[in-house]
Each structure stands twice: as C-alpha cells, then as structure tokens.
Amino acid sequence: MSEHLSSIVPRSHLHDHVVTATERGDAGEIVDELMEILKYR
C-alpha cells in the first residue's frame, strides 16, 4: 500500500467514526482502538 493511500484510510476513519464516538456512546472503545494502532507506529 502506498504511503498516501495508507494515510487516507485512517483519516477517513477519524473523520467519519471517531468524531461521532461520544454521540454513539463508544468513545472508550475508540480510544482503545487508537491506542492499539499508535502502539505500532
């Protein structure tokens, strides 16, 4: 996967999913998911 493409997927995820996590009530789950992702960066 190209560098550009690999940055588009997380950006889209953040924009569409993470921004509304509190409204859906799953903010804690999203924070855990992001921490897992960042652990490997």
Beta strands, then each sheet from edge to edge (+ up, - down):
end
